[in-house]
């Protein structure tokens, strides 16, 4: 018997504050898809690598396999509605969402804190999820914007005050 329940583990994991991202990708017919992910993590500067995880059964999995490109959006503190919108599966996800087509052909949601255009270089099994390791091939950053944070099952804003960019 496990020393804790899955619900206790979920609550324990919720104590770790994390940024909120939406990842967009395209299918074989160039249709855009997006999903809210809080499992984003930096890995390496040289080469520039990130990782994130996705349920093995996710409908998006075929479109983020090795060699496929995707766009990671770091949400701004006022974009809670976008986080909730992309947290559930729905048709025509980008209707009434402010977005544009990036030069890469990927769908870019407007007004985010940062954007990382990535190409998946490896996928690793991790329990009921796949861990996607991707190389950052393009970057846009808006350090004047405050990121959206998720902790204890709630969204919070991060007040950067007078923080100066490094």
C-alpha positions as a printed Julia matrix, in Angstrom:
166×3 Matrix{Float64}:
   0.0    0.0     0.0
   1.28   3.49   -0.9
   2.05   5.81    2.02
  -0.23   8.44    0.41
  -3.24   8.61   -1.9
  -3.2   10.05   -5.4
  -5.34  12.93   -4.07
  -2.77  13.64   -1.33
  -0.01  13.55   -3.95
  -1.97  15.96   -6.17
  -2.34  18.38   -3.24
   1.35  18.04   -2.44
   2.31  18.77   -6.05
   0.0   21.83   -5.96
   2.3   23.41   -3.35
   4.9   23.91   -6.08
   4.25  27.25   -7.77
   4.75  27.21  -11.52
   4.35  29.42  -14.53
   1.47  28.79  -16.92
   2.0   28.11  -20.6
  -0.1   27.34  -23.64
   1.53  25.18  -26.27
   0.33  25.39  -29.85
   1.04  22.96  -32.66
  -0.41  22.07  -36.05
  -1.81  18.83  -37.43
  -1.26  17.25  -40.85
  -3.81  19.59  -42.46
  -2.14  22.66  -40.85
  -5.02  23.11  -38.38
  -3.91  24.75  -35.11
  -4.3   23.1   -31.71
  -3.43  24.33  -28.23
  -3.19  23.04  -24.67
  -2.48  24.57  -21.27
   0.65  23.11  -19.66
   2.25  23.92  -16.31
   4.95  21.24  -16.6
   7.32  23.5   -18.59
  10.94  23.5   -17.41
  14.26  24.79  -18.72
  16.99  22.18  -19.27
  20.07  23.64  -20.92
  21.52  26.85  -22.38
  23.96  25.05  -24.69
  22.19  23.69  -26.61
  19.01  25.63  -25.73
  16.67  22.92  -24.43
  13.36  22.85  -22.58
  11.07  20.05  -21.46
   7.39  19.65  -20.79
   5.05  16.72  -20.35
   1.85  15.6   -22.04
  -0.54  12.74  -21.25
   0.34   9.71  -23.35
  -3.26   9.52  -24.62
  -3.43  13.21  -25.58
  -4.83  13.9   -29.03
  -1.9   16.33  -29.52
   0.81  13.68  -29.09
   1.17  12.89  -32.83
   1.79  16.57  -33.58
   4.6   17.07  -31.04
   6.62  13.92  -31.79
  10.36  14.08  -32.66
  11.0   16.5   -35.52
   7.7   18.38  -35.05
   7.57  22.06  -34.13
   5.48  23.73  -31.46
   5.2   27.17  -29.9
   5.29  27.66  -26.13
   3.53  30.79  -24.83
   4.28  32.02  -21.29
   0.99  33.57  -20.22
   0.72  37.09  -18.83
  -0.9   37.57  -15.4
  -4.19  38.8   -16.93
  -4.55  35.73  -19.19
  -6.25  33.33  -16.75
  -9.13  33.01  -19.2
  -6.72  31.69  -21.86
  -5.29  29.15  -19.41
  -8.79  27.87  -18.67
  -9.85  27.98  -22.33
  -6.97  25.77  -23.5
  -7.22  23.46  -20.46
 -10.18  21.67  -22.03
 -10.53  19.99  -25.41
 -12.8   21.84  -27.8
 -13.31  22.38  -31.52
 -12.22  25.63  -33.19
 -10.06  26.62  -30.21
  -8.86  29.88  -31.71
 -12.26  31.46  -32.45
 -12.45  34.73  -30.45
  -8.82  34.33  -29.29
  -6.45  37.15  -30.26
  -3.78  35.41  -32.35
  -1.73  35.57  -35.52
   0.22  33.23  -37.74
   3.92  33.24  -36.85
   6.52  33.11  -39.64
   7.01  29.43  -38.72
   3.39  28.68  -39.64
   2.48  28.05  -36.0
  -0.38  29.88  -34.31
   0.84  32.59  -31.93
  -1.47  33.87  -29.19
  -1.06  37.61  -28.75
   0.04  39.55  -25.63
   2.04  36.8   -23.87
   5.15  37.33  -21.73
   7.43  35.11  -23.82
   7.37  32.79  -26.82
   9.63  29.8   -27.48
   9.44  28.22  -30.91
  10.71  24.67  -30.45
  11.41  21.44  -32.28
  11.01  18.17  -30.41
  14.31  16.25  -30.23
  13.25  13.38  -27.95
  10.23  11.89  -26.2
  10.59   9.81  -23.04
   7.99   7.72  -21.22
   7.24   9.02  -17.72
   4.39   7.13  -16.08
   1.09   8.19  -17.63
   2.8   11.1   -19.44
   5.42  11.56  -22.14
   8.3   13.93  -21.4
   9.0   16.07  -24.45
  12.5   17.5   -24.79
  12.7   20.27  -27.36
  15.32  22.58  -28.8
  14.47  26.29  -28.76
  14.92  27.59  -32.31
  13.42  31.05  -31.89
  12.58  33.28  -28.93
  10.59  36.43  -28.17
  10.61  37.86  -24.66
   8.73  40.79  -23.09
  10.38  41.28  -19.66
   8.15  44.26  -18.88
   5.15  41.91  -18.63
   4.36  39.94  -15.45
   3.79  36.16  -15.79
   0.77  34.2   -14.6
   1.57  31.77  -11.77
  -0.36  28.67  -10.65
  -0.11  27.33   -7.09
  -2.44  25.44   -4.74
  -4.95  25.09   -7.6
  -5.26  28.88   -8.0
  -3.93  31.46  -10.43
  -1.9   34.31   -8.99
  -0.04  37.19  -10.56
   3.61  37.81   -9.96
   4.31  41.46   -9.16
   7.77  42.18  -10.46
   7.79  45.71   -9.04
  10.81  47.58  -10.28
  12.76  44.47  -11.25
  15.38  45.16  -13.9
  16.02  42.68  -16.7
  19.34  40.82  -16.41
